[in-house]
């Protein structure tokens, strides 16, 4: 994994720019430039830890950059043309690197280990590149898209807080990166990023890695369990894409192969998470609807809306 390359790339994005412009912070003279100042900064942030912050409560939007652009719990970028945005949603992350109108998006799975947060990419890279010729010819596409698959990377952060904002600190060798929670207008910005063309392209490529098919329900769920379909119409036709027996086993069909998942065991090839759902009791049957996410061990995932029932025969 090329962690060093990725960290250098983040630093490159935030070091070079236009005129010095403050972004949520004071003048650049406060930016630490030596290890002693950096150690002091980290120590101060540790002293400001909010004990109410929980390691698993990390959903949100973060501005990300190197320690050279971080001072007094604020980032100082040379201009608005180069910055980084990190979105964490449950066990998924998206990292947007923005520079001079171009966007590079990577993403993958979020996991926690002890007091640390680990971001593991799935290797997909989606670029949205500004087409400068469109300034001359308005008929041309304004943004060009490119997609590649590269080596995965892994970033490990420890979670602190700074001035009542969540702060993620990542250290690799002599380099340190910070991800500081964005509070002002964060909801609007998250919605804008989630609706972006580059993210739609990323999700489309991500879902190509595996298909979710209908499961074979023969001799399954003899007593209690849940069955999910894409719609109530398909549910009434016994067309299910997911089932579980309440106790140990989940059933899927992935790329045409019938899969059993023992959810009492860790390190399975696939895992299933219900990210949001609604439920109601109808005549002793629990009816559910929401979104289910299937994750693979190589950090790809697919999300599907579902409706279904859980009951005992």
C-alpha positions as CSV (number, residue, x, y, z in Angstrom):
1,X,0.0,0.0,0.0
2,X,1.4,3.4,-1.0
3,X,0.5,5.3,2.2
4,X,3.5,7.6,1.8
5,X,2.6,8.5,-1.7
6,X,-1.0,9.3,-0.7
7,X,0.1,11.5,2.2
8,X,2.5,13.4,-0.1
9,X,-0.4,13.9,-2.5
10,X,-2.5,15.4,0.2
11,X,0.3,17.7,1.2
12,X,0.9,18.7,-2.4
13,X,-2.8,19.7,-2.8
14,X,-2.7,22.0,0.2
15,X,0.8,23.6,-0.1
16,X,0.6,25.1,-3.6
17,X,-1.9,27.9,-4.4
18,X,-2.6,31.5,-5.1
19,X,-2.4,34.4,-2.8
20,X,-2.4,33.8,0.9
21,X,-6.0,33.6,2.1
22,X,-7.4,32.7,5.5
23,X,-9.8,29.8,5.7
24,X,-11.2,29.4,9.2
25,X,-8.0,30.6,10.7
26,X,-5.4,33.3,11.5
27,X,-2.3,34.3,9.6
28,X,0.1,31.7,8.2
29,X,2.8,32.9,10.6
30,X,1.2,30.7,13.2
31,X,1.6,27.5,11.2
32,X,4.2,25.1,12.9
33,X,7.3,24.4,10.9
34,X,9.4,22.3,13.2
35,X,8.9,19.1,15.2
36,X,8.9,20.9,18.6
37,X,6.0,23.2,17.5
38,X,4.2,20.2,16.1
39,X,4.6,18.2,19.2
40,X,3.3,21.1,21.2
41,X,0.3,21.4,18.9
42,X,-0.6,17.8,19.3
43,X,-0.2,18.0,23.1
44,X,-2.5,21.0,23.2
45,X,-5.1,19.2,21.2
46,X,-4.9,16.2,23.5
47,X,-5.5,18.5,26.5
48,X,-8.7,19.7,24.8
49,X,-10.2,16.2,24.4
50,X,-13.9,16.2,24.9
51,X,-14.7,13.1,26.9
52,X,-18.2,13.0,25.5
53,X,-16.8,12.1,22.0
54,X,-17.2,8.5,21.2
55,X,-14.9,6.6,18.8
56,X,-17.8,5.2,16.8
57,X,-19.6,8.6,16.6
58,X,-17.5,9.8,13.7
59,X,-20.1,10.6,11.0
60,X,-19.8,14.0,9.5
61,X,-17.7,16.3,7.3
62,X,-14.0,17.0,7.9
63,X,-11.5,19.4,6.2
64,X,-8.3,17.5,5.7
65,X,-4.7,18.7,5.2
66,X,-1.1,18.5,6.4
67,X,0.3,19.8,9.7
68,X,2.0,22.6,7.7
69,X,-1.4,24.1,7.1
70,X,-2.9,23.7,10.6
71,X,-2.6,26.0,13.5
72,X,-4.6,26.8,16.6
73,X,-7.4,24.4,15.6
74,X,-7.8,25.9,12.2
75,X,-6.5,25.4,8.6
76,X,-4.7,28.0,6.6
77,X,-4.7,27.4,2.9
78,X,-3.1,29.7,0.3
79,X,-6.4,30.0,-1.5
80,X,-9.7,28.2,-2.0
81,X,-8.3,26.4,-5.1
82,X,-6.7,23.5,-3.1
83,X,-8.3,21.7,-0.2
84,X,-9.6,18.3,0.9
85,X,-13.0,17.2,2.2
86,X,-13.6,13.9,4.0
87,X,-17.1,12.5,4.5
88,X,-17.7,9.6,6.9
89,X,-21.0,7.9,6.8
90,X,-21.3,4.9,9.1
91,X,-18.7,2.5,7.8
92,X,-18.1,4.3,4.5
93,X,-15.8,7.2,3.7
94,X,-15.3,9.5,0.6
95,X,-12.2,11.7,0.3
96,X,-12.5,14.6,-2.1
97,X,-9.2,16.3,-3.1
98,X,-10.0,19.6,-4.8
99,X,-7.4,21.6,-6.7
100,X,-7.9,24.4,-9.2
101,X,-11.4,23.2,-10.3
102,X,-10.4,19.5,-10.5
103,X,-11.7,16.9,-8.1
104,X,-10.1,13.5,-7.3
105,X,-12.4,11.2,-5.3
106,X,-11.3,8.0,-3.5
107,X,-13.3,6.0,-0.9
108,X,-13.7,2.8,0.9
109,X,-14.5,1.3,4.3
110,X,-14.1,2.8,7.9
111,X,-13.2,0.5,10.8
112,X,-12.3,1.1,14.4
113,X,-9.4,-0.6,16.2
114,X,-8.8,0.2,19.9
115,X,-9.0,4.0,20.0
116,X,-8.1,4.5,16.3
117,X,-10.1,4.9,13.1
118,X,-8.8,3.2,10.0
119,X,-9.8,4.3,6.5
120,X,-9.1,1.6,3.8
121,X,-9.6,2.5,0.2
122,X,-10.9,0.1,-2.4
123,X,-8.5,1.3,-5.1
124,X,-11.0,3.2,-7.2
125,X,-10.1,6.7,-8.3
126,X,-12.6,9.0,-10.0
127,X,-11.3,12.3,-11.4
128,X,-13.5,15.2,-12.5
129,X,-11.2,17.5,-14.6
130,X,-12.2,21.1,-15.6
131,X,-12.2,21.5,-19.4
132,X,-10.6,24.9,-19.9
133,X,-11.6,24.8,-23.6
134,X,-15.2,25.2,-22.4
135,X,-14.4,28.8,-21.5
136,X,-13.8,29.4,-25.2
137,X,-16.5,27.1,-26.6
138,X,-19.7,26.9,-24.5
139,X,-20.9,23.8,-26.5
140,X,-18.1,21.7,-25.0
141,X,-18.5,19.7,-21.8
142,X,-17.4,21.7,-18.8
143,X,-16.0,18.8,-16.9
144,X,-14.3,15.6,-18.2
145,X,-14.4,12.4,-16.1
146,X,-11.7,9.8,-15.8
147,X,-11.6,6.6,-13.7
148,X,-8.8,4.3,-12.8
149,X,-8.0,1.5,-10.3
150,X,-4.8,1.9,-8.3
151,X,-3.2,0.3,-5.2
152,X,-5.3,0.6,-2.1
153,X,-4.2,2.8,0.8
154,X,-4.8,2.7,4.5
155,X,-4.9,5.8,6.8
156,X,-5.0,5.4,10.5
157,X,-6.3,8.3,12.7
158,X,-6.6,8.8,16.4
159,X,-9.5,10.8,17.5
160,X,-9.1,14.0,19.6
161,X,-11.0,17.2,19.7
162,X,-10.0,20.9,19.3
163,X,-12.2,23.9,20.4
164,X,-15.2,21.6,20.6
165,X,-14.6,20.2,17.1
166,X,-13.7,16.6,16.4
167,X,-10.1,16.3,15.3
168,X,-8.6,13.2,13.5
169,X,-4.8,13.0,13.6
170,X,-2.9,10.7,11.2
171,X,0.9,10.2,11.5
172,X,3.1,8.4,9.0
173,X,6.9,8.7,9.3
174,X,7.7,12.4,9.6
175,X,4.4,13.5,8.1
176,X,1.3,14.4,10.0
177,X,-2.2,15.1,8.6
178,X,-5.2,16.5,10.4
179,X,-8.9,16.1,9.6
180,X,-10.9,18.8,11.4
181,X,-14.7,18.7,11.7
182,X,-16.6,21.2,9.6
183,X,-19.6,22.6,11.5
184,X,-20.7,25.8,9.6
185,X,-23.0,24.8,6.7
186,X,-21.8,21.2,6.9
187,X,-25.2,19.7,6.1
188,X,-25.6,21.7,2.9
189,X,-22.0,20.9,1.8
190,X,-22.4,17.2,2.6
191,X,-25.6,17.1,0.5
192,X,-23.9,18.9,-2.3
193,X,-20.9,16.5,-2.3
194,X,-23.2,13.4,-2.1
195,X,-25.1,14.7,-5.1
196,X,-22.0,15.5,-7.2
197,X,-21.4,13.8,-10.6
198,X,-18.0,12.5,-9.5
199,X,-19.6,10.6,-6.5
200,X,-22.3,9.2,-8.7
201,X,-19.7,7.9,-11.1
202,X,-17.7,6.5,-8.1
203,X,-20.8,4.6,-6.8
204,X,-21.6,3.3,-10.2
205,X,-18.1,1.8,-10.7
206,X,-18.0,0.5,-7.1
207,X,-21.3,-1.5,-7.6
208,X,-19.9,-3.1,-10.8
209,X,-17.6,-5.2,-8.7
210,X,-20.3,-7.5,-7.6
211,X,-24.0,-8.1,-8.4
212,X,-26.7,-9.0,-5.9
213,X,-29.1,-11.6,-7.3
214,X,-32.2,-13.4,-6.1
215,X,-31.6,-16.1,-3.4
216,X,-32.8,-19.6,-3.4
217,X,-35.1,-19.9,-0.4
218,X,-35.6,-23.7,-0.6
219,X,-35.3,-25.3,2.8
220,X,-34.4,-22.1,4.5
221,X,-35.9,-20.2,7.4
222,X,-37.8,-23.3,8.8
223,X,-38.6,-21.5,12.0
224,X,-37.8,-17.8,12.4
225,X,-36.1,-15.3,10.1
226,X,-36.3,-12.2,7.8
227,X,-36.8,-12.0,4.1
228,X,-36.0,-8.8,2.0
229,X,-37.0,-7.8,-1.5
230,X,-36.5,-4.7,-3.6
231,X,-40.2,-3.9,-3.5
232,X,-43.5,-5.2,-2.1
233,X,-44.5,-6.4,-5.5
234,X,-41.4,-8.6,-5.7
235,X,-41.8,-9.7,-2.1
236,X,-45.3,-10.9,-2.9
237,X,-43.8,-12.9,-5.8
238,X,-41.3,-14.5,-3.4
239,X,-38.4,-12.7,-5.1
240,X,-35.9,-12.2,-2.3
241,X,-32.3,-10.9,-2.4
242,X,-31.5,-11.4,1.3
243,X,-32.6,-13.6,4.2
244,X,-31.4,-14.4,7.7
245,X,-32.4,-16.9,10.3
246,X,-32.3,-14.5,13.4
247,X,-29.5,-16.6,15.0
248,X,-26.3,-17.1,13.0
249,X,-26.7,-17.1,9.2
250,X,-27.4,-14.6,6.4
251,X,-28.1,-15.6,2.9
252,X,-27.2,-13.7,-0.3
253,X,-26.6,-14.5,-4.0
254,X,-23.5,-12.6,-5.2
255,X,-22.5,-12.8,-8.9
256,X,-24.7,-15.8,-9.3
257,X,-23.2,-17.7,-6.3
258,X,-25.4,-18.6,-3.3
259,X,-23.6,-17.2,-0.2
260,X,-23.9,-18.1,3.5
261,X,-22.6,-15.6,6.0
262,X,-22.0,-16.6,9.6
263,X,-22.6,-13.2,11.3
264,X,-21.3,-14.5,14.6
265,X,-17.8,-14.7,13.1
266,X,-15.5,-11.9,12.1
267,X,-13.3,-11.5,9.0
268,X,-16.0,-12.9,6.6
269,X,-15.7,-12.3,2.9
270,X,-18.9,-10.3,3.0
271,X,-20.8,-8.4,5.7
272,X,-24.3,-6.9,5.8
273,X,-25.3,-3.6,7.5
274,X,-28.7,-2.0,7.7
275,X,-27.8,1.6,7.6
276,X,-31.3,3.0,8.0
277,X,-34.7,1.3,8.5
278,X,-38.3,1.7,9.6
279,X,-40.3,-1.1,11.2
280,X,-43.9,-1.7,12.3
281,X,-45.7,-4.7,13.8
282,X,-48.5,-5.9,11.6
283,X,-50.5,-8.8,13.1
284,X,-47.5,-10.3,14.8
285,X,-45.2,-9.8,11.7
286,X,-42.4,-7.2,11.8
287,X,-42.5,-5.3,8.5
288,X,-39.3,-3.4,7.7
289,X,-38.1,-1.0,5.0
290,X,-34.9,1.0,4.5
291,X,-31.4,0.6,3.1
292,X,-29.1,-2.4,3.3
293,X,-25.4,-2.3,2.5
294,X,-23.4,-5.3,1.6
295,X,-19.6,-4.9,2.0
296,X,-16.9,-7.2,0.6
297,X,-13.5,-7.9,2.3
298,X,-11.7,-6.0,-0.5
299,X,-13.5,-2.8,0.6
300,X,-16.1,-2.6,-2.2
301,X,-19.8,-2.3,-1.3
302,X,-23.3,-1.9,-2.7
303,X,-26.4,-0.3,-1.2
304,X,-29.9,-1.4,-2.0
305,X,-33.3,-0.2,-0.8
306,X,-35.3,-3.1,0.8
307,X,-38.7,-4.0,2.1
308,X,-39.4,-7.2,4.0
309,X,-40.7,-9.1,6.9
310,X,-39.4,-10.8,10.0
311,X,-41.5,-13.5,11.6
312,X,-41.6,-17.0,13.0
313,X,-43.5,-19.8,11.2
